[in-house]
Amino acid sequence: MDYKKTAAAIKADSFKMASLSRKTRDLALQAMIDTLSAHKDEIFAANEEDLKQAALDQLPMPIQNRLKFDDHKLSDCISGMKDLIAMEDPLFQELLKRKLDDDLTLIKTTCPIGVIGVIFESRPDALVQISSLCVKSGNCAILKGGSEAARTNRILFDLLYKAGTQAGLPKGFAALIEDRAGIDELLKCHESVDLIIPRGSNQFVQYIMANSKIPVMGHADGICHVYVDKDADLQKAVPIVIDSKTQYAAACNAAETLLVHRAAADDFLPALAEAAGSSIEFRGDTASQALMACTPAKDSDFETEYLDTILSVKIVDSLQDAVDHINHYGSHHTDCIITENPETAQRFMSDVDSAGVYQNCSTRFADGFRYGFGAEVGISTGKLHARGPVGLDGLVTYKYKLFGNGQIVSDYASGARSFKFEDIK
């Protein structure tokens, strides 16, 4: 494949994609839903082959867990696509309308980013989510999935592509890269690709950032924390911590470190250990070891994304200690405080520098579908353009349209005319 030529063709089609009506894009999404439902047995059969190969290759269990695409995953994908159809069109929305002068009107409107390259590992459902979000937001997508999901990704892409083009989307609305070399080639296409969104390991994301001129949006790690404050309701705290760690341990929003205020530790840690049983392997600091059965924690444990049922535990002396620990060791993803003190919660939420800050609920809520975005293309821990779960609003940008009637700047520079700057409702 000539990647530069392919990317240029997709860029050309991105202008057609950007001008499509909401009706056309929504009809394409419905066609995609219909074809996924009609061919689900073929999809599951392909996924079973990928799972068998992953087992033979002895891939880590977190990868095998993310690789599975079953009825539940398909149902979630379809539900997300239906939500997208029901949502307002993110395009052509007026963000500002201002009268600069008589017959000189400025309008700020939303528009697609253009061509988005998304590189993801393990999860075939990501292909469906990304494709559908790009369709709704009027963007073209270049997709590169992990080789471990090659069979599942191929059939999903083929089905979605056929449904989309038959429903009126341009041929370049989506493309699938299937060879490893394609990643490096894609990263060179800065003239045609407007944004790269990588979903993978820290090392992988850092590689992407270091080897491309294309803007990158995403996150490297998911080192999430739960802090149990001295004013916590321990009956709430126990199930929140267990859910944050075990509901789906391979996810980037699963908790990796538990911080406990010293005043709560004597009651909370034994209760947590009893409730968790063998479902969690605890790695605790010296103080924690005296209160629960756990493996001694090393400093490196507090900067590790386990993606497994392992939880680092540390006892702290104050809210400030917890905040300092999170801001030092965390990945700015999602962090939670468990407390009944609203002032303490507000301070935690203000001082913790993360995309998601929670009170009294599981970190696993950090998800585009659970936020009502329909789905997400990924989590962004950066601060420019989009932050947190990236849904439709993170896949559009804006342009300024200025409508005049012969005006020239010289008249305003000389003082012959002056601006009025009146916002139009």
Sequence and secondary structure as in RCSB ss.txt:
>XXXX:A:sequence
MDYKKTAAAIKADSFKMASLSRKTRDLALQAMIDTLSAHKDEIFAANEEDLKQAALDQLPMPIQNRLKFDDHKLS
DCISGMKDLIAMEDPLFQELLKRKLDDDLTLIKTTCPIGVIGVIFESRPDALVQISSLCVKSGNCAILKGGSEAA
RTNRILFDLLYKAGTQAGLPKGFAALIEDRAGIDELLKCHESVDLIIPRGSNQFVQYIMANSKIPVMGHADGICH
VYVDKDADLQKAVPIVIDSKTQYAAACNAAETLLVHRAAADDFLPALAEAAGSSIEFRGDTASQALMACTPAKDS
DFETEYLDTILSVKIVDSLQDAVDHINHYGSHHTDCIITENPETAQRFMSDVDSAGVYQNCSTRFADGFRYGFGA
EVGISTGKLHARGPVGLDGLVTYKYKLFGNGQIVSDYASGARSFKFEDIK
>XXXX:A:secstr
  HHHHHHHHHHHHHHHHT  HHHHHHHHHHHHHHHHHTHHHHHHHHHHHHHHHHHTT  HHHHHHH   HHHHH
HHHHHHHHHHHS  SSS EEEEEEEETTEEEEEEEEE  EEEEEE S HHHHHHHHHHHHHTT EEEEE  GGGH
HHHHHHHHHHHHHHHHTT  GGGEEEE STHHHHHHHT TTT  EEEEES HHHHHHHHHT SS B   S   EE
EEE TT  HHHHHHHHHHHHHTTTTSTTSEEEEEEEHHHHHHHHHHHHHHHTTS EEEE HHHHTTS  EE  GG
GGG    SSEEEEEEESSHHHHHHHHHHH  SSEEEEE S HHHHHHHHHHS SSEEEESS GGG STTTTTSS 
 S EE SSSS  EE  GGGGEEEEEEEE SS  HHHHHHTSS    EE  
